[in-house]
Amino acid sequence: MESKAAAEDLEAEDLEAIAASVAALAGLLAASPSPDRADADLLRLVAEKCLQSMEEVTRLEARTAALKVRLAADYAEASRCIAAPAVSRDDDAVLDMGMVAEVACALTASEGTAAAFLAESRTLTTTLPLTLAALRAGTLSWQHARILCDETASLEPMAAAALEAHFLDPEAPRAARGCPAGELVASRFRAKARSWRERHHPVSIEIRHRKSARDRRLEYTPDRDGMAWISAYLPADAAAGIWSRATEAARALQGPHELRTLTQLRADVSASWLLGGVAEGTPSPTAQVLVTVPVLSLMDVGTEPAALDGYGPIPASMARRLVGEGAASFLRVLTDPRNGALLEIGRTSYRVPKPMRQWLRLRDGRCPFPGCSNQSLDNEADHLLAWSDGGGTGITNLGQPCRKHHRLKHSTRWKPVEATRDKPPGWISPSGRYYRGEEQDWEPPDWPDAPRSLEQPPTDPFPEWAIFPAA
C-alpha cells in the first residue's frame, strides 16, 4: 500500500509539472503580439516569444515522457502482482510477452518498441533516479534519458550510478565540465557518455578490446536503386587512419571543375583503392590523426587509456604500438602525468602554424558550434576577433569551425566568443542568446599503485615536469 501511495504521489507531481508547463506555454502564446506592422522591435519580440515557446514545449515533452515512464513501470508491477506466481522461466517469458503485446497495442507501436520502452522504464525507475528526476524537471530530454539507459545497460549498479552522477550531479567527484548534459545535442551527449564509460568501465579496456578485435569483419548489404553498403568493423586506429586518409585524398581532388561533393569523392577514392590499388590521378596522402597519450602509459608504467582524435579512448597498448612503430599517420601528443593538461604553443603572426592548429584540435575535438560533430581534421582555424580588428593569433582568440559554420560566422550575426586555452568558444546568436561551447571531458590520469583519494592526492612524482616539456 505504501509503494502504491508513493507511486500515486509521484504521478500527481508529474501531472502538476505538466500542468505548469502548459500554463507557462499558454502565457507565452497569449503574450505574443501579432506582427501586423513592419516594426523591427515588434518582430524581434515575436521571434523571442517563439523561441521561448519552443523551449517550453521541449520541457513539456520531457515531463510527459517522465509520466509515461512512471505509468509503464506501474503497469508492469501491477500486471506481475495480478498474474499467478511464476514457477519457471517459461512462465516469466509468457508474462513478459503478454505485457509487451498490451503496451504495444495501447501505444500503437511495434512489440520491439514496446519491449524496449518497458525495459527503459524499469531501468529509469529502479537504477537511474537522477535521470528520471531530470526528465521530470524538464532539464533532460527523452533522447538523453534513453542514451543513459543504453550506456549503463552492461554496467554493475555502482558503475551505472557513477556514470549517471558524473553528468547529472554537479557535486560528484570530477563532475562533467562545460554544458550541462541536457544542453548538449543528443549525439554529442552519447559520445561523451560513451567516452566516460570506456575510461571507467570496471573491465579493463585492454581486455574488452582484445575480445572485440576477434569480431572484426567486412560486411556487404544490398540496397535499393542499384546500390549497396560496404561496412567494416575494425580496430579504432585502423578505422581512423582509413577515414582520415580518404578525406585528405578527397579534399585534394576538389576544385572549381570538380562537380562531385566531398562525400561522393570520399566514396569514389575508397572504391578505387579497394578495387585496384591507388587509381591514376587519385592522391594518396598520409593520414594525420592525433593520439593523446598519458606519459606513464607510454612508458608502460600505467594502463590509463590514450585518446584517438575523432574517436575517443583507446587501449594504452594500441597507443604504444602506434608510437613504437613510428606510424607516420599518427601524431603523438603527451599529457602531463599530474593533471592531464597539454602544453600550449603561442604565436604572434597572422598565420596559424601547424603546432597551434594541432592544439586547437586537441582543445576542441570538433567544430565548436553547438551540436556540430564535424571532426577537427575537416575544420578551419579562424580568428574569433578578426586580425584586422586587432585580434591576435593566440589560442584564446582562435576557433576551428567547420566550413559550414565558418561561413555562418562571416555571413550572419552569429559570433564566437570567450575561448580560453582549455575551453572552446561559446556562440552568441543573432537574437542575443549565448550558447556555451562543449568542452573536452579531460580527467587527471590514474597513477599506478597509488591510492585514489580526492582529499589527499599522492605526492607529485614529477615536481619539475613543467621544465621537461619546455626543454
C-alpha positions in Angstrom: 0.0 0.0 0.0 2.8 2.4 0.8 4.5 1.8 -2.5 1.2 2.4 -4.3 0.6 5.6 -2.4 4.2 6.8 -3.2 3.6 6.0 -6.9 0.4 7.9 -6.9 2.1 10.9 -5.3 4.8 10.8 -8.0 2.3 10.6 -10.8 0.4 13.6 -9.2 3.6 15.6 -9.1 4.3 14.7 -12.8 0.8 15.9 -13.7 1.4 19.1 -11.8 4.7 19.7 -13.6 2.9 19.1 -17.0 0.1 21.5 -16.0 2.7 24.1 -15.0 4.4 23.7 -18.5 1.1 24.0 -20.2 0.2 27.1 -18.2 3.6 28.7 -19.0 3.2 27.9 -22.6 -0.3 29.4 -22.7 1.1 32.5 -21.1 3.8 32.9 -23.6 1.4 32.4 -26.5 -1.1 34.8 -25.1 1.7 37.4 -24.6 2.9 37.1 -28.2 1.9 40.1 -30.2 0.7 39.8 -33.8 3.2 41.3 -36.3 0.6 43.4 -38.0 3.1 46.2 -38.9 6.7 46.3 -40.1 8.2 47.2 -36.7 11.7 45.7 -36.1 11.4 45.7 -32.3 8.0 44.0 -32.5 9.2 41.3 -34.9 12.2 40.7 -32.6 9.8 40.3 -29.7 7.7 37.8 -31.7 10.8 35.8 -32.6 11.9 35.7 -29.0 8.5 34.5 -27.8 8.6 31.8 -30.4 11.9 30.6 -29.1 10.7 30.7 -25.5 7.6 28.7 -26.5 9.6 26.0 -28.3 11.8 25.7 -25.2 8.8 25.3 -23.0 7.3 22.7 -25.4 10.6 20.7 -25.1 10.3 20.8 -21.3 6.7 19.7 -21.6 7.7 16.8 -23.8 10.3 15.7 -21.2 7.8 15.9 -18.3 5.3 14.0 -20.3 7.9 11.3 -21.1 8.6 11.0 -17.3 4.9 10.5 -16.6 4.7 7.9 -19.3 7.7 6.1 -17.8 6.2 6.0 -14.4 2.9 4.7 -15.8 4.7 2.0 -17.7 6.6 0.9 -14.6 3.4 0.9 -12.5 1.6 -1.1 -15.2 4.3 -3.7 -15.2 4.3 -4.0 -11.4 0.5 -4.3 -11.3 0.5 -6.9 -14.0 3.0 -9.0 -12.2 1.0 -8.8 -9.0 -2.2 -9.9 -10.8 -0.6 -12.8 -12.5 -0.2 -16.2 -10.9 3.3 -16.8 -9.3 5.8 -18.0 -12.0 7.2 -21.4 -11.4 9.6 -21.5 -14.4 11.4 -19.2 -16.9 8.8 -20.0 -19.4 6.1 -18.6 -17.2 8.1 -15.4 -16.8 8.7 -15.2 -20.6 4.9 -15.7 -21.3 4.1 -12.9 -18.8 6.6 -10.5 -20.3 5.2 -11.4 -23.8 1.7 -10.5 -22.7 2.7 -7.2 -21.2 4.7 -6.2 -24.2 1.8 -7.0 -26.5 -0.6 -5.0 -24.3 1.7 -1.9 -24.2 2.3 -2.2 -28.0 -1.4 -2.1 -28.7 -2.0 0.8 -26.2 0.8 2.9 -27.8 0.1 1.8 -31.4 3.8 0.7 -31.6 5.6 -2.4 -32.6 6.3 -5.0 -30.0 10.0 -4.4 -30.3 9.5 -0.7 -29.5 7.1 -1.6 -26.6 9.7 -4.1 -25.1 12.4 -1.5 -25.3 10.2 1.1 -23.7 9.3 -1.2 -20.8 12.9 -2.1 -20.2 13.9 1.6 -20.2 11.1 2.4 -17.8 12.3 -0.3 -15.5 15.8 1.0 -15.6 14.8 4.6 -15.0 12.6 3.8 -12.1 15.0 1.4 -10.4 18.6 2.2 -11.4 18.8 5.8 -12.7 17.0 8.1 -10.2 18.9 11.2 -11.2 18.0 10.7 -14.9 14.3 10.3 -14.1 14.4 13.3 -11.8 16.0 15.4 -14.6 13.4 14.2 -17.0 10.6 15.1 -14.7 12.1 18.6 -14.2 12.3 19.1 -18.0 16.0 19.6 -18.0 16.8 16.4 -19.8 15.1 15.1 -23.0 13.8 11.6 -23.6 16.6 11.0 -26.1 19.2 11.8 -23.4 17.4 9.5 -20.9 17.5 6.7 -23.4 21.2 7.2 -24.0 21.9 6.9 -20.3 19.8 3.7 -20.2 21.8 2.3 -23.2 25.3 3.3 -21.9 24.7 1.8 -18.4 23.0 -1.4 -19.7 26.0 -3.6 -19.2 27.4 -2.0 -16.1 27.1 -3.0 -12.5 24.8 -0.8 -10.3 27.7 1.1 -8.7 29.3 1.8 -12.1 26.0 2.9 -13.6 25.4 5.2 -10.7 28.9 6.7 -11.1 28.3 7.4 -14.8 24.9 9.0 -14.1 26.3 11.1 -11.3 29.2 12.3 -13.4 26.8 14.0 -15.8 23.8 14.9 -13.6 25.2 15.6 -10.2 27.3 18.8 -10.1 28.6 17.8 -6.6 30.0 14.4 -7.8 33.8 14.0 -7.8 35.2 15.1 -11.2 31.7 16.1 -12.4 31.4 16.8 -16.1 32.6 20.2 -17.2 31.1 22.6 -19.7 27.5 22.4 -20.9 25.0 20.5 -18.7 24.0 17.2 -20.3 20.6 18.5 -21.2 22.1 21.3 -23.2 24.1 19.0 -25.4 22.7 17.7 -28.7 21.8 14.0 -28.1 24.5 12.7 -30.4 27.2 14.7 -28.7 26.0 13.6 -25.3 26.2 10.0 -26.4 29.8 10.5 -27.5 30.6 12.0 -24.0 28.8 9.3 -22.1 30.4 6.5 -24.1 33.9 8.0 -23.7 33.4 8.3 -19.9 32.1 4.7 -19.8 35.1 3.5 -21.7 37.5 5.1 -19.3 35.7 3.9 -16.2 34.4 0.5 -17.2 35.2 -2.0 -14.4 36.6 -4.3 -17.0 39.9 -3.1 -18.5 39.7 -1.6 -21.9 42.6 -3.8 -22.9 40.6 -7.0 -22.2 37.5 -5.7 -23.9 39.4 -4.6 -26.9 41.2 -8.0 -27.4 37.8 -9.7 -27.2 36.1 -7.3 -29.6 39.0 -7.3 -32.1 38.3 -11.0 -32.7 34.9 -9.9 -34.2 36.4 -7.7 -36.8 34.8 -8.2 -40.2 33.7 -6.7 -43.5 30.0 -6.7 -44.4 28.1 -6.3 -47.6 24.4 -5.4 -47.7 22.5 -4.9 -51.0 20.3 -1.8 -51.1 17.7 -0.2 -53.5 18.3 1.5 -56.8 21.3 -0.5 -57.8 23.3 0.5 -54.7 24.8 -1.5 -51.8 26.6 -0.9 -48.5 30.1 -2.0 -47.5 31.0 -1.6 -43.9 34.0 -2.7 -41.9 34.3 -3.4 -38.1 37.9 -2.6 -37.4 40.2 -1.6 -34.5 39.8 2.1 -33.9 43.3 3.1 -35.1 42.9 1.4 -38.4 39.4 2.8 -39.0 40.5 6.4 -38.0 43.5 6.2 -40.3 41.4 5.0 -43.3 38.8 7.7 -42.8 41.5 10.4 -42.4 43.4 9.3 -45.5 40.3 9.1 -47.6 39.2 12.5 -46.5 42.5 14.1 -47.3 42.6 12.4 -50.8 39.0 13.6 -51.5 39.9 17.2 -50.5 42.9 17.1 -52.8 40.6 16.3 -55.7 38.2 19.2 -55.0 38.5 22.2 -57.3 36.4 24.6 -59.5 35.8 22.0 -62.2 35.1 19.1 -59.8 31.3 18.5 -59.6 31.4 15.7 -57.0 30.8 16.5 -53.3 33.3 15.7 -50.6 31.1 12.7 -49.6 31.0 11.4 -53.1 34.7 11.9 -53.6 35.5 10.1 -50.4 33.4 7.1 -51.6 34.9 7.1 -55.1 38.5 7.3 -53.7 37.9 4.4 -51.3 36.4 2.3 -54.1 39.4 3.0 -56.3 41.8 1.9 -53.6 39.9 -1.3 -52.8 39.3 -2.4 -56.3 42.7 -1.7 -57.9 45.1 -0.1 -55.5 45.6 3.7 -55.9 43.9 4.7 -59.1 45.7 7.0 -61.5 45.1 10.6 -60.7 43.9 9.8 -57.2 46.1 11.3 -54.5 47.4 9.0 -51.7 48.2 11.4 -48.8 49.4 10.3 -45.4 46.6 10.5 -42.7 47.3 12.8 -39.8 45.5 11.6 -36.7 46.3 12.8 -33.2 47.0 10.3 -30.5 47.0 11.8 -27.0 49.0 9.5 -24.7 49.4 9.8 -20.9 53.2 9.8 -20.4 53.0 7.0 -17.8 51.0 4.8 -20.2 53.6 5.4 -22.9 56.3 4.2 -20.5 54.2 1.1 -19.9 54.0 2.1 -16.2 50.3 2.7 -16.2 47.2 1.5 -18.0 45.5 4.8 -18.4 43.7 4.8 -21.9 45.0 7.1 -24.6 42.7 9.2 -26.8 42.3 9.0 -30.6 41.2 12.2 -32.2 37.7 11.9 -33.5 37.1 8.6 -31.7 37.8 8.6 -28.0 39.6 6.3 -25.5 41.8 3.5 -26.9 43.9 0.9 -25.1 47.3 2.1 -23.9 48.8 -0.9 -25.7 47.4 0.4 -29.0 48.9 3.8 -28.4 52.3 2.3 -27.5 52.2 0.3 -30.7 51.4 3.3 -32.9 54.2 5.3 -31.2 56.7 2.5 -31.1 56.2 1.6 -34.8 56.7 5.2 -35.7 53.5 5.3 -37.7 53.7 8.5 -39.8 49.9 8.7 -39.9 49.6 9.3 -36.2 50.9 12.4 -34.4 51.7 11.7 -30.7 50.8 14.3 -28.0 51.9 13.7 -24.4 49.8 14.8 -21.4 51.1 16.0 -18.0 51.1 13.0 -15.6 49.8 15.2 -12.8 46.7 16.7 -14.2 46.2 15.6 -17.8 47.0 19.1 -19.1 48.6 19.8 -22.5 51.3 22.3 -23.4 50.0 25.4 -25.1 52.0 26.9 -28.0 51.8 30.7 -28.6 52.4 32.7 -31.7 52.0 36.3 -32.7 51.8 36.2 -36.5 48.6 36.2 -38.5 49.3 32.8 -40.0 48.2 29.9 -37.7 51.2 27.5 -37.6 50.7 23.7 -37.6 51.5 23.1 -33.9 48.8 25.7 -32.9 46.3 24.1 -35.3 47.0 20.7 -33.6 46.5 22.4 -30.2 43.1 23.6 -31.4 42.2 20.1 -32.5 43.1 18.9 -29.0 41.2 21.6 -27.2 38.0 21.5 -29.3 37.9 18.0 -30.7 35.5 19.1 -33.4 33.8 22.1 -34.8 32.9 24.2 -31.7 29.5 25.3 -32.9 26.8 23.9 -30.6 25.7 20.4 -31.7 28.2 20.1 -34.6 30.0 16.8 -34.8 32.3 17.6 -37.7 35.7 16.2 -36.9 38.6 18.5 -36.3 40.5 17.3 -39.4 37.9 18.9 -41.7 37.8 22.3 -39.9 39.4 25.6 -40.5 41.4 27.7 -38.0 39.8 31.1 -37.6 40.3 34.3 -35.5 37.4 35.0 -33.2 38.2 38.7 -33.2 39.4 39.4 -36.7 43.1 40.2 -37.2 42.1 43.5 -39.0 40.1 44.5 -35.8 43.0 43.9 -33.5 42.7 40.2 -32.8 45.9 38.3 -32.2 46.9 34.8 -33.3 46.7 33.1 -29.9 44.8 30.0 -28.6 42.4 32.2 -26.7 41.5 34.1 -29.9 41.2 31.1 -32.2 38.5 28.6 -33.1 38.3 25.8 -35.7 34.7 25.9 -37.2 33.8 23.6 -40.0 33.2 25.2 -43.4 29.5 25.5 -42.9 29.8 27.3 -39.5 32.8 29.3 -40.6 30.6 30.7 -43.4 27.8 31.2 -40.9 30.1 33.4 -38.7 31.1 35.6 -41.7 27.7 35.7 -43.4 25.3 36.2 -40.4 25.4 37.8 -36.9 26.4 34.6 -35.2 29.6 35.4 -33.2 32.0 33.1 -31.4 33.3 34.4 -28.0 35.1 33.7 -24.8 37.6 31.0 -25.8 40.4 30.1 -23.4 43.5 27.8 -23.6 41.4 24.9 -22.4 37.8 25.8 -23.5 36.4 26.3 -27.0 34.4 29.4 -27.7 30.8 29.8 -27.0 28.5 31.4 -29.5 26.1 34.4 -29.4 23.1 34.1 -31.8 21.6 36.9 -33.8 18.8 37.1 -31.2 21.4 37.8 -28.5 21.3 34.4 -26.8 24.5 32.8 -25.6 25.2 29.1 -26.2 28.2 27.6 -24.3 30.8 25.6 -26.1 31.2 21.9 -25.5 34.4 21.2 -23.5 36.5 18.1 -23.8 36.0 15.9 -20.8 39.6 15.6 -19.8 40.4 13.9 -16.5 43.6 13.8 -14.3 45.3 10.4 -15.0 45.3 7.5 -12.7 48.7 6.9 -11.2 49.7 3.2 -10.8 50.0 1.7 -7.3 48.7 4.9 -5.7 45.6 5.4 -3.6 42.7 7.1 -5.4 41.8 9.8 -2.9 40.5 13.2 -3.9 41.1 14.7 -0.5 44.7 13.7 -0.2 46.3 13.3 -3.7 49.6 11.4 -3.8 52.9 13.2 -3.8 53.8 14.7 -7.2 56.4 12.3 -8.7 57.4 14.9 -11.3 57.9 18.2 -9.4 60.0 19.6 -12.3 57.7 18.3 -15.1 57.0 21.9 -16.3 60.7 22.3 -17.1 60.8 19.0 -19.0 58.4 19.8 -21.9 59.7 23.3 -22.1 63.1 21.9 -22.8 
